[in-house]
Amino acid sequence: MSGFGDYLVSSRDLEEYRAMLALDDADLAGSVLDCPGGGASFTASACALGADARAVDPVYAVSADELEARLGAELERGRAWAAGRADAYVWDLHGDPDALTRRRAASAARFVAHRRAEPGRYVAASLPHLPFAAASADLVVSSHLLFTYADRLDRAAHLAALLEMARVARREVRVYPLVDVAGRPLDELLARLRRDLAARGLATEVREVAHEFQRGARHLLAVDATGPAAEVGAPT
Ligand SMILES: C[S@@+](CC[C@H](N)C(=O)[O-])C[C@H]1O[C@@H](n2cnc3c(N)ncnc32)[C@H](O)[C@@H]1O
């Protein structure tokens, strides 16, 4: 489940991460893993605030130069997507598709510079297999992969990804949004995943967030990673 073209490689910034993932200063004082990091400047900005932040994404397998070039194309792809569906978004935060693209371009530039300066913080890997020890990050955050791409990631892929992020997290996993790329709610998938996780001893919570860009995307899923997780098996 990876590869350029299959998934938009987007470049959100710290302010957007804070809002959509309900991150406060305490969350950014410890270690945090951004999965998937894409072209987001979250890791760069969180490190600047003193966090021990890392990001993981399959696209980090390509060189810094190639990724920089690809991000330019992805910005245009993202602009065209949002402009073609402007009614599906709430524009209070970003203004309009051009302003959104300028903001994402600034974020992408910050990401590119930080990846060049601290390449060790950007790890090429794909869910559901992360090359990190158990409980090696206080918090794992995941935006715009699970649920967003429910058209190509089935329930088993979601469960395996959530269990893997819960393995790596010491405290909590937060996932946003809980709607698909077209803004459709995924209540049945969400409910079944929460049952699957509960069966493995992992408590979950759906929290409302003070953020809405994609219409209807007003909630995150939190997985309490302090509980025991059993072997990954087929969802029942
Ligand atoms: C829409 S972007 C989100 C990036 C970032 N979180 C943001 O919000 O700006 C989705 C990312 O998921 C990555 N991706 C796709 N398959 C993945 C997998 N199996 N494991 C981890 N990341 C994956 C893609 O490469 C892409 O960068």
Ligand as a Chemical Component Dictionary entry (heavy atoms), coordinates in Angstrom:
data_LIG
# 
_chem_comp.id                   LIG 
_chem_comp.type                 NON-POLYMER 
_chem_comp.pdbx_formal_charge   0 
_chem_comp.three_letter_code    LIG 
# 
loop_
_chem_comp_atom.comp_id 
_chem_comp_atom.atom_id 
_chem_comp_atom.alt_atom_id 
_chem_comp_atom.type_symbol 
_chem_comp_atom.charge 
_chem_comp_atom.model_Cartn_x 
_chem_comp_atom.model_Cartn_y 
_chem_comp_atom.model_Cartn_z 
_chem_comp_atom.pdbx_ordinal 
LIG C1  C1  C 0  -2.412 12.624 1.881 1  
LIG S1  S1  S 1  -0.743 12.289 2.375 2  
LIG C2  C2  C 0  -0.747 12.802 4.072 3  
LIG C3  C3  C 0  0.599  13.384 4.488 4  
LIG C4  C4  C 0  0.568  14.210 5.759 5  
LIG N1  N1  N 0  0.099  13.447 6.882 6  
LIG C5  C5  C 0  -0.301 15.436 5.594 7  
LIG O1  O1  O 0  -1.422 15.443 6.121 8  
LIG O2  O2  O -1 0.113  16.401 4.937 9  
LIG C6  C6  C 0  -0.804 10.511 2.415 10 
LIG C7  C7  C 0  0.562  9.879  2.540 11 
LIG O3  O3  O 0  0.430  8.483  2.846 12 
LIG C8  C8  C 0  1.592  7.854  2.354 13 
LIG N2  N2  N 0  1.389  6.404  2.353 14 
LIG C9  C9  C 0  0.786  5.650  1.422 15 
LIG N3  N3  N 0  0.798  4.354  1.792 16 
LIG C10 C10 C 0  1.400  4.284  3.006 17 
LIG C11 C11 C 0  1.710  3.246  3.911 18 
LIG N4  N4  N 0  1.391  1.974  3.640 19 
LIG N5  N5  N 0  2.331  3.539  5.054 20 
LIG C12 C12 C 0  2.659  4.806  5.353 21 
LIG N6  N6  N 0  2.397  5.848  4.533 22 
LIG C13 C13 C 0  1.774  5.589  3.374 23 
LIG C14 C14 C 0  1.759  8.473  0.995 24 
LIG O4  O4  O 0  3.056  8.280  0.480 25 
LIG C15 C15 C 0  1.425  9.938  1.282 26 
LIG O5  O5  O 0  2.592  10.692 1.535 27 
# 
loop_
_chem_comp_bond.comp_id 
_chem_comp_bond.atom_id_1 
_chem_comp_bond.atom_id_2 
_chem_comp_bond.value_order 
_chem_comp_bond.pdbx_ordinal 
LIG C1  S1  SING 1  
LIG S1  C2  SING 2  
LIG S1  C6  SING 3  
LIG C2  C3  SING 4  
LIG C3  C4  SING 5  
LIG C4  N1  SING 6  
LIG C4  C5  SING 7  
LIG C5  O1  DOUB 8  
LIG C5  O2  SING 9  
LIG C6  C7  SING 10 
LIG C7  O3  SING 11 
LIG C7  C15 SING 12 
LIG O3  C8  SING 13 
LIG C8  N2  SING 14 
LIG C8  C14 SING 15 
LIG N2  C9  SING 16 
LIG N2  C13 SING 17 
LIG C9  N3  DOUB 18 
LIG N3  C10 SING 19 
LIG C10 C11 SING 20 
LIG C10 C13 DOUB 21 
LIG C11 N4  SING 22 
LIG C11 N5  DOUB 23 
LIG N5  C12 SING 24 
LIG C12 N6  DOUB 25 
LIG N6  C13 SING 26 
LIG C14 O4  SING 27 
LIG C14 C15 SING 28 
LIG C15 O5  SING 29 
# 
